[in-house]
């Protein structure tokens, strides 16, 4: 309570600390007021000097020389102080001077001269029995037009009127009417001055709040909330302005895309707050190292820079050292992609995409941390853009079809299953590599469109096979980890099975090892629901990634598909044979059947049969083919169906 009272007292007397905006507001207000007051005083004093000199020419109004000199000197001193304040105010308003201290000193000098002048002239008038009009006028000029802190007003006015009263009373004892009039004038001017101050500071604070809100909105519109540096909107506009500036030598400019490696693990260990703090420090380091360049937070742990290509590698080394030497036990690094704009019409967002593409092209290359966008990348990039832009029309126009690759029982070479694979026969590119379009669709989170299309076509093929009276072969389908995030995969599969009246034993769900992470509760829940619903779960590409054993520890699968890399340079490779043998034995101990991909030689087939690998798949038994071709080969006896035709 006492604190609030003290604060209110401080506010009333104006002894609180001002913000820089409020201080500037008062200064600008007083500059404008000083201009008006000083111009009026200059006009009045010039008129008084001229009037006095004219009156001196006539005998009836002629004054003694000492009186004349005293008054003219007084008028000139006041005129000069007003003239100095006027000149400074004009120069300040024209932005020719910004020295606040000089303005304050000139206002104080003008005020002292004005009050002294008022006391002197009013004292002379008091001697003649007249009122103190001049003092009242001067105090109005000084304290009601120029805004002072109330504490200064009270002290200055109190001293001035007290001095005037003592001076007058020493000459002639002041009458009761004089005392009352003097007090009324003092109180009136004091109230007006204090009221003017509080109105001014109220307006200043209101404008300060508006200015603060405006600055926040302005900062948010051009800066990134997490890092505090520029956002992409500001980056694009600034970069575009630099590129369109004819003074810019475009051949010396470069776009950089920065990616902090392993930052996801940093976030997971130290939490997102600490992660954001690190990003902020890194952003500040960018602005320090690339001073004068345009930089921005692109997204997540990615940043972009548009700069003159001067000592670029040395600067990037400083940033890389900052990341690597950060005080953390998480090993992080910095990958950088670069793009040199070809012409001034290049859009900054496209340039950033090119640099980003170059950066991601070395994502898995541990020996390379810098890459510039080149012609080969340009072709790949445009192919990616084509894939993303045309996936919907490709599905609609049936450019993407389902091909089936045989799965063979190693003990008798019978056909025991098939794998559904997507093949894109494009009118512009021809046959697109599955590696190209599948990886691209995953990168841009569009893979669920393809996977749902394949699921639909497989169900239609099974239904059609039944309608035509042929034996139905179990089909394994690949699903991306992203499918579990993009849609309710369990419901999607169940609805198709019900729609086409397909037995669950005929559909096997394949999930790649690399797509599975530890302790993913959502994925675990979905997979458990599929298992309890009667679907067989297959672990695809086992051994292709780095988390195979952890995946086996956390998840339950019915079949392990051993990656084809184990059969690379298989002939005479004793280590490969030993590894395969142990992997097959491990799967058996965990209650899983095994299927090996990429079987292309009779030698590999015999070995896999000997070590107990149940199923085989590869070009030795047939390439992926349309349903009609597969059915024809079954009909002519090229493939003999397994009696049960179920792998589970």
ZAMARGU-4260 file (C-alpha; in steps of 0.2 Angstrom, whole numbers, plus 5000, padded with zeros to 4 digits):
<rodrens>
0) 5000/5000/5000 | 5014/5012/5005 | 5023/5008/4989 | 5008/5012/4979 | 5006/5029/4988
5) 5025/5033/4985 | 5023/5028/4966 | 5007/5040/4965 | 5017/5054/4974 | 5032/5052/4962
10) 5020/5052/4947 | 5011/5068/4953 | 5027/5077/4955 | 5035/5070/4940 | 5050/5063/4948
15) 5048/5045/4940 | 5060/5038/4927 | 5054/5041/4909 | 5055/5028/4895 | 5065/5034/4880
20) 5049/5036/4870 | 5041/5047/4883 | 5057/5057/4885 | 5057/5060/4866 | 5039/5064/4866
25) 5042/5078/4879 | 5057/5084/4870 | 5047/5086/4853 | 5033/5094/4862 | 5044/5107/4870
30) 5053/5110/4854 | 5037/5114/4845 | 5031/5125/4860 | 5048/5134/4861 | 5046/5138/4843
35) 5029/5146/4846 | 5033/5155/4863 | 5050/5161/4856 | 5043/5168/4840 | 5029/5178/4850
40) 5042/5184/4863 | 5053/5190/4848 | 5039/5199/4840 | 5034/5207/4857 | 5051/5213/4861
45) 5055/5220/4844 | 5038/5229/4845 | 5043/5236/4862 | 5060/5242/4857 | 5054/5250/4841
50) 5039/5258/4851 | 5051/5264/4865 | 5062/5272/4852 | 5048/5281/4843 | 5041/5287/4860
55) 5058/5294/4864 | 5057/5306/4849 | 5042/5315/4857 | 5044/5327/4872 | 5028/5321/4880
60) 5034/5303/4881 | 5052/5305/4882 | 5061/5295/4896 | 5077/5299/4905 | 5093/5291/4897
65) 5097/5279/4911 | 5079/5273/4911 | 5079/5271/4892 | 5096/5261/4892 | 5090/5250/4906
70) 5074/5245/4898 | 5082/5243/4880 | 5096/5232/4888 | 5082/5221/4896 | 5072/5220/4880
75) 5088/5215/4870 | 5093/5202/4883 | 5076/5194/4882 | 5075/5196/4863 | 5092/5187/4861
80) 5087/5172/4873 | 5071/5170/4863 | 5081/5171/4847 | 5093/5158/4852 | 5079/5146/4857
85) 5069/5150/4841 | 5084/5146/4830 | 5088/5130/4839 | 5069/5124/4837 | 5069/5128/4819
90) 5085/5118/4816 | 5079/5104/4826 | 5062/5102/4817 | 5072/5102/4801 | 5083/5088/4808
95) 5099/5099/4806 | 5103/5096/4825 | 5098/5083/4837 | 5107/5088/4853 | 5094/5087/4866
100) 5106/5094/4880 | 5108/5110/4870 | 5089/5112/4869 | 5087/5110/4887 | 5100/5122/4892
105) 5093/5135/4880 | 5075/5133/4887 | 5082/5135/4905 | 5092/5151/4900 | 5076/5158/4891
110) 5065/5154/4906 | 5077/5162/4919 | 5079/5177/4908 | 5060/5178/4905 | 5056/5176/4924
115) 5070/5189/4929 | 5063/5201/4916 | 5045/5198/4922 | 5051/5202/4940 | 5061/5217/4935
120) 5047/5225/4925 | 5033/5221/4937 | 5043/5228/4951 | 5045/5244/4942 | 5026/5244/4939
125) 5023/5240/4957 | 5033/5256/4961 | 5021/5266/4951 | 5006/5257/4959 | 5002/5246/4944
130) 4999/5227/4944 | 5012/5213/4940 | 5006/5209/4923 | 5023/5207/4915 | 5028/5193/4928
135) 5011/5185/4926 | 5014/5185/4907 | 5031/5178/4907 | 5027/5164/4919 | 5012/5159/4908
140) 5024/5159/4893 | 5037/5148/4903 | 5026/5136/4913 | 5010/5134/4903 | 5017/5133/4885
145) 5034/5124/4889 | 5030/5108/4899 | 5040/5105/4915 | 5040/5091/4928 | 5028/5097/4942
150) 5042/5097/4955 | 5052/5110/4944 | 5037/5120/4941 | 5033/5121/4960 | 5051/5125/4964
155) 5054/5138/4950 | 5037/5147/4952 | 5038/5147/4971 | 5055/5154/4971 | 5050/5167/4958
160) 5034/5174/4966 | 5042/5173/4983 | 5057/5183/4977 | 5045/5196/4969 | 5034/5197/4985
165) 5050/5200/4996 | 5056/5213/4984 | 5040/5222/4983 | 5036/5221/5001 | 5053/5228/5006
170) 5049/5244/4996 | 5030/5246/5001 | 5021/5234/5013 | 5010/5223/5002 | 4991/5226/5004
175) 4980/5212/5008 | 4973/5213/4990 | 4990/5212/4983 | 4994/5196/4993 | 4978/5188/4988
180) 4980/5193/4969 | 4998/5187/4969 | 4993/5170/4978 | 4978/5168/4965 | 4989/5171/4950
185) 5003/5159/4957 | 4990/5145/4961 | 4981/5147/4944 | 4998/5146/4934 | 5004/5132/4945
190) 4988/5122/4942 | 4988/5126/4923 | 5006/5120/4922 | 5003/5104/4932 | 4988/5100/4922
195) 4997/5103/4906 | 5011/5091/4912 | 4999/5077/4916 | 4989/5079/4900 | 5005/5078/4890
200) 5012/5063/4899 | 4995/5054/4898 | 4996/5057/4879 | 5015/5052/4879 | 5011/5036/4888
205) 4996/5031/4877 | 5007/5034/4862 | 5021/5024/4870 | 5009/5009/4872 | 5003/5011/4854
210) 5021/5013/4848 | 5026/4998/4859 | 5012/4987/4851 | 5016/4993/4834 | 5035/4989/4836
215) 5030/4971/4842 | 5018/4969/4827 | 5032/4976/4816 | 5045/4964/4824 | 5033/4949/4822
220) 5030/4953/4804 | 5049/4953/4799 | 5057/4942/4813 | 5056/4924/4818 | 5048/4921/4835
225) 5060/4907/4840 | 5077/4914/4835 | 5073/4933/4834 | 5082/4935/4817 | 5072/4938/4801
230) 5058/4927/4795 | 5057/4920/4778 | 5045/4934/4772 | 5057/4947/4776 | 5072/4937/4769
235) 5063/4935/4753 | 5059/4954/4751 | 5076/4959/4756 | 5085/4946/4745 | 5074/4951/4730
240) 5078/4970/4733 | 5097/4966/4733 | 5096/4955/4717 | 5086/4969/4708 | 5098/4982/4713
245) 5109/4986/4697 | 5124/4989/4708 | 5124/4971/4715 | 5136/4960/4706 | 5126/4944/4705
250) 5140/4934/4700 | 5148/4936/4717 | 5132/4932/4727 | 5127/4915/4734 | 5112/4908/4744
255) 5117/4896/4758 | 5105/4883/4766 | 5111/4877/4783 | 5105/4861/4792 | 5111/4857/4810
260) 5114/4838/4810 | 5107/4827/4824 | 5097/4842/4832 | 5082/4831/4834 | 5092/4821/4847
265) 5097/4837/4856 | 5079/4842/4857 | 5074/4825/4864 | 5087/4825/4877 | 5087/4843/4883
270) 5069/4847/4879 | 5062/4860/4866 | 5065/4875/4877 | 5084/4872/4878 | 5083/4867/4859
275) 5076/4884/4855 | 5089/4893/4866 | 5102/4884/4856 | 5094/4889/4839 | 5093/4907/4846
280) 5112/4907/4850 | 5116/4899/4833 | 5106/4913/4824 | 5115/4926/4833 | 5131/4918/4828
285) 5126/4918/4810 | 5122/4937/4811 | 5139/4940/4819 | 5149/4929/4807 | 5139/4935/4791
290) 5138/4953/4797 | 5129/4963/4783 | 5122/4948/4775 | 5103/4944/4774 | 5099/4929/4785
295) 5083/4920/4791 | 5077/4905/4801 | 5070/4894/4787 | 5061/4880/4798 | 5065/4869/4812
300) 5085/4867/4813 | 5087/4876/4796 | 5093/4893/4791 | 5096/4902/4775 | 5109/4916/4771
305) 5110/4927/4756 | 5128/4934/4755 | 5142/4940/4745 | 5153/4925/4742 | 5169/4932/4751
310) 5178/4921/4763 | 5162/4910/4764 | 5171/4894/4769 | 5180/4902/4783 | 5164/4909/4789
315) 5155/4893/4788 | 5169/4884/4797 | 5166/4897/4812 | 5148/4892/4812 | 5152/4873/4811
320) 5165/4875/4825 | 5151/4883/4836 | 5139/4869/4833 | 5152/4855/4835 | 5160/4863/4851
325) 5144/4866/4859 | 5144/4860/4877 | 5133/4845/4875 | 5136/4826/4874 | 5125/4826/4858
330) 5136/4825/4843 | 5130/4838/4831 | 5136/4845/4814 | 5132/4857/4800 | 5128/4853/4782
335) 5127/4867/4770 | 5120/4868/4753 | 5123/4882/4741 | 5116/4890/4725 | 5122/4904/4714
340) 5108/4914/4706 | 5109/4914/4687 | 5100/4930/4684 | 5090/4944/4693 | 5073/4936/4690
345) 5077/4921/4701 | 5065/4920/4715 | 5073/4919/4732 | 5061/4905/4738 | 5067/4895/4723
350) 5085/4899/4726 | 5083/4893/4744 | 5075/4877/4738 | 5089/4873/4726 | 5102/4876/4740
355) 5091/4865/4752 | 5091/4851/4739 | 5110/4853/4738 | 5111/4852/4756 | 5100/4836/4758
360) 5110/4828/4744 | 5124/4826/4756 | 5114/4822/4771 | 5120/4804/4773 | 5138/4808/4767
365) 5148/4809/4782 | 5164/4815/4773 | 5155/4830/4765 | 5148/4845/4773 | 5146/4857/4759
370) 5138/4855/4742 | 5133/4867/4728 | 5118/4865/4717 | 5123/4859/4699 | 5115/4854/4683
375) 5113/4835/4688 | 5104/4841/4704 | 5094/4853/4693 | 5087/4838/4683 | 5084/4828/4699
380) 5076/4843/4707 | 5064/4846/4693 | 5060/4828/4692 | 5055/4829/4710 | 5044/4844/4707
385) 5036/4835/4693 | 5032/4820/4704 | 5024/4830/4717 | 5015/4841/4705 | 5008/4826/4695
390) 5005/4812/4708 | 4987/4815/4709 | 4984/4815/4690 | 4996/4800/4688 | 4984/4790/4700
395) 4969/4797/4692 | 4974/4792/4675 | 4981/4775/4680 | 4999/4779/4675 | 5004/4771/4692
400) 5000/4752/4691 | 5003/4737/4702 | 5016/4725/4698 | 5018/4708/4707 | 5034/4700/4711
405) 5034/4681/4715 | 5039/4674/4732 | 5045/4656/4731 | 5045/4642/4745 | 5064/4637/4746
410) 5060/4619/4750 | 5050/4615/4734 | 5051/4631/4723 | 5032/4633/4723 | 5024/4650/4722
415) 5018/4654/4740 | 5015/4673/4739 | 5018/4689/4729 | 5023/4707/4733 | 5014/4722/4727
420) 5025/4735/4719 | 5021/4752/4712 | 5027/4756/4694 | 5025/4773/4686 | 5024/4773/4667
425) 5024/4792/4664 | 5019/4800/4647 | 5034/4813/4649 | 5047/4803/4658 | 5043/4785/4654
430) 5046/4773/4667 | 5051/4782/4683 | 5062/4773/4696 | 5052/4768/4711 | 5067/4774/4721
435) 5064/4792/4714 | 5046/4793/4716 | 5044/4784/4733 | 5058/4793/4741 | 5051/4810/4734
440) 5033/4806/4740 | 5040/4802/4757 | 5050/4818/4758 | 5035/4828/4754 | 5023/4818/4765
445) 5013/4812/4750 | 5017/4794/4751 | 5000/4790/4759 | 4992/4794/4742 | 5002/4781/4733
450) 5000/4767/4747 | 4981/4769/4747 | 4980/4768/4728 | 4990/4752/4729 | 4980/4745/4743
455) 4964/4749/4733 | 4971/4741/4717 | 4977/4725/4726 | 4960/4723/4733 | 4952/4725/4716
460) 4964/4712/4709 | 4960/4700/4722 | 4942/4702/4720 | 4944/4700/4701 | 4954/4685/4703
465) 4941/4677/4713 | 4927/4682/4701 | 4937/4674/4687 | 4938/4658/4696 | 4957/4658/4699
470) 4967/4653/4715 | 4970/4669/4726 | 4988/4671/4731 | 4993/4680/4747 | 4999/4698/4744
475) 5012/4708/4754 | 5010/4727/4753 | 5023/4740/4759 | 5017/4754/4770 | 5027/4769/4775
480) 5029/4775/4793 | 5021/4791/4787 | 5005/4782/4783 | 5002/4779/4802 | 5004/4798/4804
485) 4994/4804/4789 | 4978/4794/4791 | 4970/4780/4802 | 4979/4766/4792 | 4970/4752/4802
490) 4953/4759/4798 | 4958/4761/4779 | 4964/4743/4778 | 4949/4736/4787 | 4936/4746/4776
495) 4944/4739/4760 | 4944/4721/4766 | 4926/4723/4771 | 4921/4731/4754 | 4929/4718/4743
500) 4926/4704/4755 | 4944/4698/4757 | 4951/4686/4770 | 4964/4694/4781 | 4976/4680/4778
505) 4978/4686/4760 | 4985/4703/4765 | 5002/4704/4773 | 5008/4721/4780 | 5026/4726/4777
510) 5035/4740/4786 | 5053/4744/4783 | 5066/4743/4797 | 5072/4761/4794 | 5054/4768/4796
515) 5052/4761/4814 | 5059/4771/4829 | 5060/4765/4846 | 5046/4768/4859 | 5034/4775/4846
520) 5018/4772/4855 | 5007/4777/4841 | 5015/4765/4829 | 5016/4751/4842 | 4997/4753/4845
525) 4992/4753/4827 | 5003/4737/4824 | 4996/4728/4839 | 4979/4732/4832 | 4983/4725/4815
530) 4990/4709/4823 | 4975/4706/4834 | 4964/4709/4819 | 4972/4694/4810 | 4985/4702/4799
535) 5003/4696/4797 | 5016/4709/4800 | 5032/4708/4790 | 5048/4717/4794 | 5055/4723/4778
540) 5073/4727/4773 | 5080/4720/4789 | 5099/4724/4790 | 5098/4739/4779 | 5097/4751/4793
545) 5106/4753/4810 | 5092/4749/4822 | 5088/4731/4817 | 5091/4723/4834 | 5082/4737/4844
550) 5067/4735/4832 | 5066/4716/4835 | 5067/4720/4854 | 5052/4732/4854 | 5041/4725/4840
555) 5033/4709/4836 | 5033/4702/4818 | 5028/4686/4809 | 5041/4687/4795 | 5058/4695/4793
560) 5063/4700/4776 | 5082/4700/4774 | 5088/4714/4764 | 5096/4710/4747 | 5112/4719/4752
565) 5118/4703/4761 | 5118/4694/4744 | 5129/4708/4736 | 5145/4700/4730 | 5139/4684/4738
570) 5150/4671/4729 | 5164/4666/4739 | 5160/4679/4753 | 5162/4668/4769 | 5157/4683/4780
575) 5140/4686/4771 | 5136/4667/4772 | 5140/4667/4791 | 5129/4683/4794 | 5115/4676/4784
580) 5115/4660/4794 | 5115/4668/4810 | 5101/4680/4805 | 5090/4666/4800 | 5094/4657/4816
585) 5090/4673/4826 | 5073/4674/4817 | 5069/4656/4821 | 5073/4659/4839 | 5061/4674/4840
590) 5047/4664/4832 | 5048/4672/4814 | 5049/4665/4797 | 5062/4672/4785 | 5062/4678/4767
595) 5077/4684/4758 | 5076/4697/4744 | 5088/4699/4729 | 5091/4681/4725 | 5098/4681/4708
600) 5110/4665/4707 | 5107/4647/4709 | 5122/4647/4722 | 5112/4659/4733 | 5096/4649/4732
605) 5105/4633/4737 | 5114/4641/4752 | 5098/4650/4758 | 5088/4633/4757 | 5102/4624/4766
610) 5102/4637/4781 | 5083/4636/4782 | 5077/4652/4775 | 5059/4648/4771 | 5055/4660/4757
615) 5065/4668/4743 | 5062/4683/4731 | 5072/4689/4717 | 5075/4690/4698 | 5080/4672/4698
620) 5062/4668/4701 | 5055/4682/4691 | 5054/4701/4690 | 5039/4712/4695 | 5025/4709/4682
625) 5007/4715/4679 | 4993/4703/4686 | 4988/4697/4669 | 5006/4691/4665 | 5007/4683/4682
630) 4991/4674/4680 | 4996/4668/4662 | 5012/4661/4669 | 5003/4652/4683 | 4990/4645/4670
635) 5004/4638/4659 | 5013/4630/4673 | 5028/4641/4674 | 5023/4644/4692 | 5016/4630/4703
640) 5005/4636/4718 | 5009/4631/4735 | 4995/4620/4742 | 4991/4632/4756 | 4998/4648/4748
645) 5000/4656/4764 | 5016/4664/4772 | 5013/4668/4790
</rodrens>
